[in-house]
Amino acid sequence: MKMTLGRSLSIETPWWMDAAGVLFALAMGALAFGVLRWMVWLAIGVAVAIGAGWLIHRRYQQIRAQDAVGEPGSSWPPAESVERLGCYDHAGVKWNVYRWRASRRSQDQTSPEEVRALPPPLCPRCQTALTQKHSFWGGLTWRCPSRDFKRWTTASEWQVARQVEALVRRAVEHNPWWPRPDPPSRS
């Protein structure tokens, strides 16, 4: 319904407001004409239920829109310059950590700039890629499609991947041979 007040103010109301307004008018009319009180409370209850249903419907629309939009990852280098370094445990799941060979200076050592951690996170039990869905009450849920593992979090997989990347870069600064504990022997 479109309401116009004067020349410059025009308000478009949603359908549920129109329905609630009609029910409210019926309830007030019922009170004025002495209709039973239970009819008034029924009309008010129906108006509240319609409003709550509309709010739930809007929240589900927001969740579907958020699930459809993913965060962009960093640019991925050519396959011949990527090497898997290992797994890193963080936030209750495992993360694949890769080394992007920007230069050919050393095949054994890794510099912090070469480290990449990319989604998706892996199930700690079976190493399967977890799926990410927005939950109704906020936050995200990571679920394993092959097991009954799930983890609730407030950060997206891309945000946690950046945290893992920072942690691994710090570890690589102190040990350039990460994830190996010591440099390879030269015998």
C-alpha positions as CSV (number, residue, x, y, z in Angstrom):
1,M,0.0,0.0,0.0
2,K,1.3,3.4,-0.8
3,M,0.5,6.3,1.5
4,T,1.0,9.9,0.5
5,L,1.1,12.8,3.0
6,G,1.1,16.1,1.3
7,R,3.1,16.7,-1.9
8,S,6.5,15.5,-0.8
9,L,6.1,12.6,1.6
10,S,5.2,9.2,0.1
11,I,5.6,6.0,2.1
12,E,5.5,2.4,0.7
13,T,4.4,0.0,3.4
14,P,4.9,-3.8,3.2
15,W,1.9,-6.2,2.9
16,W,2.2,-7.3,6.5
17,M,1.7,-3.8,7.8
18,D,-1.5,-3.5,5.7
19,A,-2.7,-6.8,7.1
20,A,-1.8,-5.8,10.7
21,G,-3.5,-2.5,10.3
22,V,-6.7,-4.2,9.1
23,L,-6.6,-6.7,12.0
24,F,-6.0,-3.8,14.4
25,A,-8.9,-1.9,13.0
26,L,-11.1,-5.0,13.3
27,A,-10.0,-5.5,16.9
28,M,-10.7,-1.9,17.8
29,G,-14.1,-2.1,16.1
30,A,-14.9,-5.3,17.9
31,L,-14.1,-3.5,21.3
32,A,-16.3,-0.5,20.3
33,F,-19.2,-2.7,19.4
34,G,-18.9,-5.0,22.4
35,V,-17.7,-8.1,20.6
36,L,-16.1,-10.9,22.7
37,R,-12.7,-10.2,24.1
38,W,-11.3,-13.5,22.8
39,M,-11.9,-12.3,19.3
40,V,-9.8,-9.2,20.0
41,W,-6.9,-11.2,21.4
42,L,-7.1,-13.6,18.5
43,A,-6.8,-10.7,16.1
44,I,-3.8,-9.2,18.0
45,G,-2.2,-12.7,18.1
46,V,-2.6,-13.1,14.3
47,A,-1.1,-9.7,13.8
48,V,1.9,-10.6,15.9
49,A,2.3,-14.0,14.2
50,I,2.3,-12.3,10.8
51,G,4.9,-9.8,11.9
52,A,7.1,-12.6,13.4
53,G,6.7,-14.7,10.2
54,W,7.8,-11.7,8.1
55,L,10.9,-11.1,10.3
56,I,11.9,-14.8,10.0
57,H,11.4,-14.7,6.3
58,R,13.6,-11.7,5.9
59,R,16.4,-13.3,8.0
60,Y,16.4,-16.4,5.8
61,Q,16.6,-14.2,2.7
62,Q,19.7,-12.4,4.3
63,I,21.3,-15.8,5.1
64,R,20.8,-17.1,1.5
65,A,22.3,-13.8,0.1
66,Q,25.3,-14.1,2.4
67,D,25.9,-17.8,1.5
68,A,25.8,-16.9,-2.2
69,V,28.6,-14.3,-1.8
70,G,32.0,-15.8,-1.1
71,E,35.1,-13.8,-0.2
72,P,37.8,-13.6,-2.9
73,G,41.0,-15.4,-2.3
74,S,44.5,-14.2,-3.0
75,S,45.8,-14.6,-6.5
76,W,46.9,-18.2,-7.0
77,P,50.3,-18.7,-8.7
78,P,51.0,-21.2,-11.5
79,A,50.8,-24.9,-10.4
80,E,54.6,-25.5,-10.9
81,S,55.5,-22.9,-8.3
82,V,53.2,-24.2,-5.5
83,E,54.2,-26.8,-3.0
84,R,52.2,-28.1,-0.1
85,L,54.1,-27.5,3.2
86,G,51.8,-29.3,5.6
87,C,48.8,-29.0,7.9
88,Y,48.4,-26.5,10.7
89,D,45.9,-27.0,13.5
90,H,43.9,-23.8,14.4
91,A,40.4,-23.1,15.5
92,G,39.7,-26.8,16.1
93,V,40.2,-27.7,12.4
94,K,43.1,-28.3,10.1
95,W,44.4,-26.0,7.4
96,N,46.5,-26.8,4.3
97,V,49.6,-24.5,4.2
98,Y,51.3,-23.9,0.8
99,R,54.5,-22.4,-0.3
100,W,54.5,-20.2,-3.3
101,R,57.9,-20.2,-4.9
102,A,58.5,-16.6,-5.8
103,S,62.2,-17.1,-6.3
104,R,64.6,-20.0,-6.8
105,R,67.0,-18.9,-4.1
106,S,66.7,-22.0,-1.8
107,Q,64.7,-25.1,-2.3
108,D,64.9,-26.1,1.4
109,Q,64.2,-22.9,3.2
110,T,60.9,-21.0,3.2
111,S,60.6,-17.3,3.5
112,P,57.6,-15.8,5.3
113,E,56.4,-14.1,2.2
114,E,56.0,-17.4,0.4
115,V,53.5,-18.9,2.9
116,R,49.8,-19.2,1.9
117,A,47.0,-20.8,3.9
118,L,43.8,-21.0,1.9
119,P,40.3,-22.3,2.6
120,P,38.5,-24.6,2.9
121,P,39.4,-25.8,6.4
122,L,39.7,-29.6,6.8
123,C,37.9,-32.0,9.2
124,P,40.3,-32.9,12.0
125,R,39.0,-36.5,11.9
126,C,38.9,-37.4,8.2
127,Q,40.7,-34.5,6.4
128,T,37.6,-33.8,4.3
129,A,37.0,-30.2,3.2
130,L,34.4,-28.5,5.5
131,T,31.4,-26.6,4.1
132,Q,30.5,-23.2,5.5
133,K,27.0,-22.0,6.1
134,H,25.6,-18.9,7.9
135,S,23.5,-19.8,10.9
136,F,20.2,-18.2,11.7
137,W,21.2,-16.5,14.9
138,G,24.5,-15.2,13.5
139,G,27.9,-16.6,13.0
140,L,29.0,-19.5,10.7
141,T,28.9,-23.2,10.9
142,W,31.6,-25.4,9.4
143,R,30.3,-29.0,8.7
144,C,32.0,-32.1,7.5
145,P,29.9,-33.7,4.7
146,S,31.2,-37.3,5.5
147,R,31.0,-37.2,9.4
148,D,29.0,-35.6,12.1
149,F,31.6,-33.0,12.9
150,K,30.6,-29.3,13.1
151,R,32.2,-26.2,14.5
152,W,30.5,-22.8,15.1
153,T,32.6,-19.7,14.6
154,T,32.1,-15.9,14.1
155,A,34.9,-15.5,11.6
156,S,34.6,-16.7,8.0
157,E,37.0,-19.3,6.6
158,W,38.9,-16.5,4.7
159,Q,39.4,-14.5,7.9
160,V,40.7,-17.6,9.8
161,A,42.9,-18.5,6.9
162,R,44.6,-15.1,7.1
163,Q,45.1,-15.7,10.9
164,V,46.7,-19.1,10.1
165,E,48.8,-17.6,7.5
166,A,50.1,-15.0,10.0
167,L,50.8,-17.7,12.6
168,V,52.7,-19.9,10.1
169,R,54.7,-16.9,8.8
170,R,55.8,-16.2,12.4
171,A,56.8,-19.9,12.8
172,V,58.7,-19.7,9.5
173,E,60.6,-16.6,10.6
174,H,62.0,-18.6,13.6
175,N,62.4,-21.9,11.6
176,P,62.8,-21.5,7.8
177,W,62.5,-25.3,7.4
178,W,59.0,-25.4,8.9
179,P,57.2,-27.9,9.3
180,R,60.4,-29.9,9.6
181,P,61.9,-29.3,13.1
182,D,65.6,-29.2,11.9
183,P,67.4,-28.3,8.7
184,P,68.0,-31.3,6.4
185,S,71.4,-32.9,6.9
186,R,74.0,-32.5,4.2
187,S,75.8,-35.9,4.5
